[in-house]
Amino acid sequence: QAAVTKPSSLLAIMGDTIRITCSGISSWSYAGWHQQKVPGTAPATLIYEDNNRPSGIPLRFSGSASGTTATLTI
């Protein structure tokens, strides 16, 4: 089963790089990252197919995958 690794709390300032990882994904499938700003509303796709960014998503969001681990970098 896939598991997301992130800090329990995070303080970042402009210019900092943040990485969130998801380990245990299938090496033959794609990873996607989504952002839900308000509970109960539809999440927005930030990254699809490992490293593709939909139109309108800022360049500061990027994705990568290696083996069974996917990473979202902000």
N, CA, C and O of each residue as an XYZ file, in Angstrom:
296
protein
N       0.837     -1.187      0.000
C       0.000      0.000      0.000
C       0.880      1.248      0.000
O       1.895      1.301      0.694
N       0.484      2.249     -0.782
C       1.251      3.488     -0.878
C       1.134      4.290      0.410
O       0.101      4.268      1.080
N       2.209      4.999      0.745
C       2.225      5.817      1.963
C       2.891      7.153      1.664
O       3.983      7.202      1.100
N       2.219      8.238      2.050
C       2.745      9.577      1.840
C       3.597      9.985      3.040
O       3.194      9.818      4.191
N       4.779     10.521      2.749
C       5.672     10.999      3.801
C       5.733     12.515      3.734
O       6.121     13.084      2.713
N       5.352     13.160      4.815
C       5.404     14.608      4.883
C       5.675     15.019      6.322
O       5.428     14.242      7.243
N       6.180     16.227      6.526
C       6.383     16.684      7.903
C       5.041     16.834      8.613
O       4.032     17.144      7.979
N       5.027     16.612      9.944
C       3.790     16.802     10.698
C       3.408     18.271     10.733
O       2.226     18.610     10.793
N       4.396     19.131     10.695
C       4.148     20.565     10.564
C       5.288     21.151      9.738
O       6.374     20.577      9.658
N       5.029     22.277      9.139
C       6.001     22.831      8.212
C       5.930     24.347      8.215
O       4.853     24.932      8.103
N       7.069     24.963      8.341
C       7.165     26.409      8.218
C       8.095     26.692      7.053
O       9.257     26.286      7.066
N       7.597     27.371      6.069
C       8.399     27.662      4.889
C       8.302     29.144      4.574
O       7.283     29.789      4.823
N       9.373     29.659      4.027
C       9.373     31.034      3.566
C       9.609     31.047      2.067
O      10.057     30.055      1.492
N       9.308     32.160      1.445
C       9.463     32.283      0.007
C      10.878     31.880     -0.405
O      11.867     32.352      0.157
N      10.945     31.007     -1.387
C      12.244     30.546     -1.869
C      12.638     29.182     -1.349
O      13.535     28.546     -1.901
N      11.977     28.714     -0.284
C      12.250     27.375      0.232
C      11.734     26.319     -0.743
O      10.767     26.547     -1.469
N      12.389     25.165     -0.748
C      11.936     24.025     -1.537
C      11.351     22.986     -0.589
O      11.968     22.630      0.415
N      10.155     22.502     -0.918
C       9.458     21.512     -0.104
C       9.262     20.261     -0.950
O       8.868     20.337     -2.114
N       9.544     19.108     -0.348
C       9.340     17.841     -1.050
C       8.421     16.943     -0.228
O       8.602     16.773      0.977
N       7.435     16.377     -0.910
C       6.524     15.413     -0.309
C       6.662     14.131     -1.115
O       6.577     14.156     -2.343
N       6.874     13.020     -0.439
C       7.068     11.766     -1.154
C       5.938     10.788     -0.885
O       5.287     10.824      0.159
N       5.729      9.924     -1.850
C       4.764      8.836     -1.727
C       5.503      7.557     -2.118
O       5.907      7.388     -3.269
N       5.671      6.672     -1.156
C       6.401      5.433     -1.423
C       5.448      4.255     -1.476
O       4.356      4.294     -0.910
N       5.873      3.216     -2.158
C       5.066      2.007     -2.258
C       4.119      1.989     -3.433
O       3.209      1.161     -3.487
N       4.323      2.902     -4.386
C       3.474      2.890     -5.579
C       3.945      1.783     -6.519
O       5.078      1.313     -6.414
N       3.086      1.376     -7.424
C       3.459      0.372     -8.406
C       4.437      0.974     -9.397
O       4.218      2.076     -9.901
N       5.504      0.261     -9.676
C       6.521      0.796    -10.587
C       6.014      0.885    -12.023
O       6.632      1.545    -12.858
N       4.897      0.228    -12.313
C       4.363      0.249    -13.685
C       3.163      1.184    -13.825
O       2.499      1.185    -14.862
N       2.882      1.975    -12.798
C       1.756      2.913    -12.895
C       2.240      4.346    -12.702
O       3.371      4.581    -12.278
N       1.374      5.288    -13.015
C       1.705      6.707    -12.869
C       1.243      7.230    -11.514
O       0.307      6.708    -10.909
N       1.924      8.272    -11.056
C       1.517      8.957     -9.827
C       0.883     10.296    -10.180
O       1.225     10.914    -11.189
N      -0.034     10.728     -9.343
C      -0.639     12.042     -9.500
C      -0.709     12.732     -8.147
O      -0.763     12.083     -7.102
N      -0.707     14.041     -8.185
C      -0.777     14.844     -6.954
C      -1.930     15.820     -7.069
O      -2.132     16.440     -8.113
N      -2.690     15.954     -5.981
C      -3.884     16.789     -5.979
C      -3.893     17.689     -4.759
O      -3.339     17.347     -3.714
N      -4.520     18.826     -4.900
C      -4.607     19.797     -3.803
C      -6.078     20.085     -3.503
O      -6.839     20.488     -4.382
N      -6.459     19.869     -2.244
C      -7.813     20.201     -1.800
C      -7.708     21.333     -0.785
O      -7.220     21.136      0.327
N      -8.160     22.493     -1.167
C      -8.046     23.667     -0.300
C      -9.153     23.736      0.744
O      -8.932     24.187      1.868
N     -10.339     23.286      0.363
C     -11.497     23.355      1.268
C     -12.124     21.972      1.366
O     -12.499     21.391      0.347
N     -12.244     21.432      2.588
C     -12.882     20.122      2.736
C     -14.274     20.100      2.101
O     -15.047     21.050      2.220
N     -14.566     19.002      1.435
C     -15.874     18.860      0.813
C     -15.940     19.384     -0.607
O     -16.949     19.204     -1.287
N     -14.864     20.038     -1.070
C     -14.818     20.521     -2.446
C     -13.900     19.625     -3.269
O     -13.074     18.892     -2.727
N     -14.058     19.698     -4.569
C     -13.255     18.853     -5.455
C     -11.785     19.288     -5.418
O     -11.490     20.483     -5.450
N     -10.873     18.324     -5.352
C      -9.446     18.677     -5.385
C      -9.022     19.071     -6.798
O      -9.616     18.644     -7.788
N      -7.990     19.888     -6.861
C      -7.409     20.284     -8.145
C      -6.194     19.404     -8.420
O      -5.418     19.109     -7.511
N      -6.033     18.991     -9.656
C      -4.866     18.201    -10.035
C      -3.660     19.118    -10.213
O      -3.697     20.073    -10.989
N      -2.602     18.813     -9.485
C      -1.351     19.572     -9.601
C      -0.397     18.909    -10.590
O       0.250     19.574    -11.399
N      -0.327     17.573    -10.503
C       0.579     16.787    -11.342
C      -0.144     15.515    -11.749
O      -0.832     14.902    -10.932
N       0.005     15.110    -13.017
C      -0.525     13.834    -13.458
C       0.548     13.101    -14.257
O       1.471     13.721    -14.786
N       0.423     11.792    -14.340
C       1.392     10.951    -15.054
C       2.832     11.271    -14.617
O       3.710     11.506    -15.448
N       3.046     11.275    -13.320
C       4.362     11.470    -12.688
C       4.878     12.899    -12.706
O       5.286     13.422    -11.669
N       4.864     13.543    -13.882
C       5.555     14.827    -13.985
C       4.903     15.842    -14.914
O       5.540     16.814    -15.319
N       3.639     15.621    -15.251
C       2.939     16.550    -16.134
C       2.064     17.504    -15.327
O       1.354     17.097    -14.408
N       2.130     18.766    -15.688
C       1.390     19.814    -14.991
C       0.244     20.305    -15.886
O       0.482     20.721    -17.020
N      -0.990     20.259    -15.387
C      -2.108     20.773    -16.182
C      -1.949     22.268    -16.448
O      -1.225     22.967    -15.739
N      -2.629     22.733    -17.463
C      -2.630     24.158    -17.774
C      -3.119     24.951    -16.574
O      -4.113     24.589    -15.944
N      -2.424     26.024    -16.262
C      -2.837     26.891    -15.172
C      -2.163     26.595    -13.842
O      -2.265     27.389    -12.907
N      -1.476     25.462    -13.746
C      -0.764     25.133    -12.507
C       0.608     25.812    -12.554
O       1.332     25.665    -13.539
N       0.973     26.550    -11.503
C       2.247     27.290    -11.506
C       3.464     26.375    -11.672
O       3.451     25.213    -11.267
N       4.494     26.923    -12.268
C       5.721     26.169    -12.524
C       6.412     25.706    -11.251
O       7.237     24.794    -11.292
N       6.085     26.326    -10.118
C       6.746     25.921     -8.869
C       6.370     24.507     -8.442
O       7.055     23.920     -7.605
N       5.298     23.946     -8.999
C       4.911     22.571     -8.709
C       5.529     21.649     -9.753
O       5.346     21.846    -10.954
N       6.260     20.644     -9.288
C       6.822     19.672    -10.221
C       6.758     18.285     -9.594
O       6.721     18.137     -8.373
N       6.746     17.284    -10.449
C       6.660     15.915     -9.979
C       7.742     15.057    -10.602
O       8.240     15.345    -11.690
N       8.092     14.004     -9.895
C       9.049     13.039    -10.412
C       8.741     11.688     -9.804
O       8.043     11.592     -8.794
N       9.267     10.641    -10.428
C       9.078      9.295     -9.906
C      10.303      8.459    -10.230
O      10.898      8.575    -11.301
N      10.661      7.615     -9.276
C      11.780      6.691     -9.461
C      11.435      5.392     -8.748
O      11.228      5.372     -7.535
N      11.377      4.314     -9.512
C      11.029      3.029     -8.922
C       9.639      3.067     -8.330
O       8.662      3.276     -9.050
N       9.535      2.868     -7.032
C       8.230      2.838     -6.370
C       7.972      4.082     -5.523
O       7.115      4.077     -4.639
N       8.721      5.143     -5.802
C       8.556      6.385     -5.035
C       8.292      7.561     -5.966
O       9.003      7.764     -6.951
N       7.265      8.326     -5.640
C       6.945      9.555     -6.369
C       7.180     10.741     -5.445
O       6.993     10.649     -4.232
N       7.593     11.855     -6.038
C       7.895     13.050     -5.248
C       7.228     14.268     -5.861
O       7.289     14.491     -7.070
N       6.591     15.046     -5.003
C       6.074     16.358     -5.382
C       7.023     17.397     -4.804
O       7.300     17.405     -3.605
N       7.511     18.263     -5.660
C       8.410     19.332     -5.220
C       7.729     20.671     -5.437
O       7.185     20.950     -6.505
N       7.774     21.488     -4.401
C       7.178     22.829     -4.462
C       8.261     23.829     -4.125
O       8.007     25.033     -4.109
